Amino acid sequence: MVGRIHSYQYDPGRYEFTMEWAEPKDARGESVIYFPDVVGLDRGAIHFVPTDETATMEVIEGSRAGFVHIPAGGCQQMRQVSLASQKTELGLGG
């Protein structure tokens, strides 16, 4: 993480992971979050605070797992991301 994690949680009923962190004013690089089903992420259900942020996904070859890469904002700020998987009959990541 670029900065210090303040909180994180996973809501299994909604298949949603949320994390909040503080980035320093000289933040560079990117925050990287491991997600067990990056293939099943609902791209429309990725939300950032502040808004207008972007993320890229990296899938681990041969699996559904991977990483979410979030570029540093470049200024001192509190940030939050919510990631939700698509719900399937078989559960998280189907």
C-alpha positions in Angstrom: 0.0 0.0 0.0 1.1 3.5 -0.7 0.3 5.0 2.8 -1.2 3.6 5.9 -4.3 1.3 6.0 -7.0 2.7 8.3 -9.6 -0.1 7.8 -10.7 -2.9 5.7 -13.5 -5.4 5.6 -15.1 -8.1 3.5 -18.9 -8.5 3.4 -19.5 -12.1 2.3 -23.3 -11.5 1.9 -22.6 -8.8 -0.7 -19.3 -10.3 -2.0 -17.7 -6.8 -1.3 -14.3 -5.8 -0.1 -13.8 -2.2 1.2 -10.6 -0.6 2.3 -9.6 2.9 3.5 -6.1 4.3 3.7 -4.2 7.5 4.1 -1.7 8.5 1.4 1.1 10.8 2.2 1.7 14.1 0.3 4.6 12.6 -1.6 2.8 9.4 -2.6 4.3 7.7 -5.6 3.8 4.3 -7.2 0.7 2.3 -6.7 -1.3 0.4 -4.1 -1.7 -3.3 -4.9 -4.5 -5.4 -3.5 -4.7 -9.2 -3.8 -8.2 -10.4 -4.6 -9.1 -14.1 -4.7 -11.5 -13.7 -7.7 -10.2 -10.8 -9.8 -11.7 -12.5 -12.9 -15.2 -12.2 -11.3 -14.9 -8.6 -10.3 -17.9 -6.6 -11.3 -16.2 -3.7 -13.1 -19.3 -1.5 -12.6 -19.1 -2.1 -8.9 -15.6 -0.7 -8.3 -16.0 2.6 -6.4 -13.4 5.1 -5.3 -13.3 8.0 -2.8 -12.2 10.4 -4.1 -14.0 9.7 -7.3 -12.5 9.7 -10.8 -9.8 7.2 -9.8 -8.8 4.3 -12.0 -7.5 0.7 -11.4 -6.1 -2.0 -13.5 -6.5 -5.8 -13.0 -3.8 -8.4 -13.2 -4.8 -12.1 -13.3 -2.5 -14.7 -11.9 -1.9 -17.2 -14.7 -3.9 -20.4 -14.3 -6.3 -19.0 -11.7 -9.1 -16.6 -11.1 -7.1 -14.7 -8.4 -5.0 -11.6 -9.1 -4.2 -8.1 -8.1 -5.9 -4.7 -8.3 -3.4 -1.9 -9.0 -4.4 1.6 -7.9 -2.1 4.5 -8.9 -1.1 6.9 -6.1 -3.0 10.1 -6.0 0.1 12.3 -5.6 -1.2 14.3 -2.7 -2.0 13.8 1.0 -5.5 12.4 1.2 -7.8 9.7 2.6 -8.7 7.1 0.0 -11.2 4.4 -0.2 -12.0 1.6 -2.6 -14.9 -0.9 -2.8 -14.6 -4.0 -4.9 -17.5 -6.4 -5.5 -17.5 -9.8 -7.2 -20.4 -10.9 -9.3 -22.6 -13.2 -7.3 -22.9 -16.7 -8.8 -24.8 -19.9 -7.9 -21.5 -21.4 -6.7 -20.5 -18.5 -4.6 -17.7 -16.1 -4.8 -16.1 -16.4 -8.2 -18.3 -19.2 -9.3 
